[in-house]
Amino acid sequence: MAEDWQNGGFGLYIHWPFCEAKCPYCDFNSHVSRSIDQSRWREAYLSEIDRVAALTSDRILDSVFFGGGTPSLMDPDTVAAIIDRVQRRWRFANDIEITLEANPGSVEAGKFAAFRQGGVNRISMGVQAMNDRDLKRLGRIHTVAEARAAFDIARGEFDRVSFDLIYARQDQSLADWRTELTEALSMAIDHLSLYQLTIEEGTAFGDRYARGKLRGLPPDDIAADMYEATQEICDKAGMPAYEVSNHAKPGAESRHNLIYWRYGDYAGIGPGAHGRLTLDGQKQATEAWLNPAKWLEERDKGQPEKLRETLSGSDQAAEMLMMGLRINEGVDLGRFSSLGGTLNADSLDFLVEQGLLVVGNNRIIPTPSGRMILNTVLQKLLED
Amino acid sequence: MTNLAHIRNFSIVAHIDHGKSTLADRLIQETGTVQDRDMKEQLLDSMDIERERGITIKANTVRIDYKADDGETYVLNLIDTPGHVDFAYEVSRSMRAVEGSLLVVDSTQGVEAQTLANVYQAIDADHEIVPVLNKIDLPASDCDRVAEQIEDVIGIDASGAIQVSSKTGQGIHETLEAIVQHLPAPKGDRDAPLKAMLVDSWYDAYLGVIVLVRIMDGVLKKGMRVKFMSNNTLHHVDRIGVFRPAMQVIDELGPGEIGFLTASIKQVRDTRVGDTITNERNGTEKPLPGFKPAQPVVFCGLFPVDSAEFEDLRDAIDKLALNDASFSFEMETSAALGFGFRCGFLGLLHLEVIRDRIEREYDIELITTAPSVIYHVYMRDGEMIELHNPADMPDLSKVDHMEEPRIKATILVPDEYLGDVLKLCQDRRGIQMDLTYAGSRAMVVYDLPLNEVVFDFYDRLKSVTKGYASFDYQMTGYRQDNLVKMQILVNDEPVDALSVMVHRDRAEMRGRAMCEKLKELIPRHMFKIPIQAAIGGKVIARETLSALRKDVTAKCYGGDATRKRKLLDKQKAGKKKMRQFGKVDIPQEAFISALKMDS
């Protein structure tokens, strides 16, 4: 698979499904469990790595990403053992990125050195807000002071440290966000993820919202203003957006996430993890059992996939488009049409005319205003 | 054939939910007409919609043999009439086919407006009326109060009212005895020429049209040739029978009897309710009085959501019309909605029933446009045009004046909600005609324009009275008023399906309300959209729907690809439910929801 680099690369996602507490906005596959048998999980991950590697051993691995849940709750030995096994199974790219998501608490910070020694070379921290009142409302268990301390430890251990913030929070004004973002940029190194708070169904916030009990959310227009302010402030600070919600100094982009957006191949390991693997020339979508106990049980029986389907050319093309239009480089039309993707020509003309897309160099790229309404743009582009 | 003295024909008058169908079920059961194992709820209501809504749309009948306490066996014919105002004419014909009525009133609720309308029909038909107080098993039952109310409001003696629980069976035997003892036997001359009333008719795929008849004079026999007097059509009777309630074929029907005939009739249209059936030769001279052809009073457009389903819709409407002579339709083309049908109905319930049946039985999703009444447009040249559709409004310069239909509305409402009801009627251009009290309930009579009622009046009434008001109406005639056609422009283009006729004084208010509603109903687009209301070329209200600013999903990583793709597919399906008008997508529900008024 020497041509991986042309087709988005190849990465490994490892999902650790446990958290100390469930955040009210989070719809990820995370569970709060009092006793976690670290050694049993370690064995399960290692055998799953062996299974997936047998299918894809000829690949060059560009990235490993420990996500969750809260993977900083993992035993550093487990992380090290996983990285060691991965390295035995695949050839690493020279510049392989190995990221671990971390909760910015003091306990986690204490493990950073061990994570680095185990092979992790990038940390992504869920700071989320820069004041304690809002952290509490978001259900976070750390304080701003702890986050700053953890961040300082992280940057001492790692060259690459990113952190996340959530905006358009309850009772947050545009001015509040501008101040908060400026403060955050002063501590940032080279990468930031800035997410508009999304109320998802099936979360505590979603339930409260449905009952009309989630008050003080900024109206859509203010949220849009916040997004625009984010672009302006980050551009000035030399950290422009390279994706809808991700900002980096040039060259510091997350390699792992770029694999998703460039519609590369990735294997998903762990409960609920998704994968996209090209096997025998067919792109397969995989999805593992969500429930941790069920995943372990199925893993012990041989393999924990709940679902594996071969994606049709048009499904692949649609996925490539919706992922690719999120990033600045857009989508290669040659690759898109070789999958059998078709764009509605009238829609394309209309979107270009409205200043929402630009087409050039055989690529299709959203303009800043087109990216803001990407869901509508995609719908229009894929009209029959 | 049964001796006249041993026949009793009756109907049951009741408000919705007062237990008419359940009482009928118990009467049928008590007499052993139907084996217990064949019993199902609301035996006589054959359509799903009838069972679900607890209403009766077609007249149903059942013949019950009853051995009374006097040792004689009687034939009891129950006609279960439609209870709704939309079917007032059908009710009046059913009433003429029987000699008495059971007036069923829920003893926990009391008399309602609909009970009144139907009981007056029974009184008009010279019925002997037996009051029945139902649901006495419930703790809230108050028979004394309700009996008093029957005497006060309706003016009939309720001292002998039978107390019944259809649930426990208490009073069912007494009810059967009262039918035999208190209701008169029918009259009729067996030797006179045949004179039968066509009570109702419906289409059966195997037998053709089934005609429900009441024999007044003479005898109806299998093999006879008969004449339908309203249209002078001749038919060969190939089957005669009665309902028990399943069909049972018999040889003949004599005076006073109720049963059915089939005569290889293809269309319900040819069999008109209230018509007189007689012998082909030497028939009766004079038809029965009161025959009236069905007249639709409410019109609306029905369009398929998926325009590819137009032919399926045509098919469904054709089939439904086979079984419903009162429903009219013609093809309609709308710039906004494409091909569909302009349909006429007896009233709003009738409209809803037909619409539900198309959606349910034929699985076609529909866009229903605003209901309209028939306006009389008087042209300068003296001609009068009946306007069913605001889109057909002639050039104003040629119009002299317009008239609209008015109704007399009767509303019964608990005292505490009276103020809200008066305000609602006043807001809808009503003129108060009467206001009286019966206990703690007020009876208000209003003269109202039908076009203010056809849309959401009943919903509003229910909402301002928390469901405690009951409502009935009858058409009273036409009156001139200052009416105009209001157009709605979306993105500067008129949307014909949103045009409505309004009173000039209310146009600004309605226009503003519609523009505001549409602003909420139409999703934001990639560009801003002006929404305007206009009379002629003059804009009277305007709103602007601003352009969509942001909808992009904040987080989209490897695990989200599948979910996101499925969401896109779902949005694509959702878009099919929109109508594209110029560059604007209008959701289907907007065509009705835009008209709903909050006050």
Interface residues (C-beta under 8 A of the other chain):
Chain A: Y13 Y195 Q196 L197 T198 D220 D221 A223 A224 Y227 V244 S245 N257 I259 Y260 Y266 G268 G272 A273 H274 G275 R276 A285 E287 D315 A318 E319 M322 M323 R326 Q354 L356 R371 M372 I373 L374 N375 T376 V377 L378 Q379 K380 L382 E383 D384
Chain B: H525 M526 F527 L548 R549 K550 D551 V552 T553 A554 K555 C556 Y557 G558 G559 A561 T562 K564 R565 L568 Q571 K572 K575
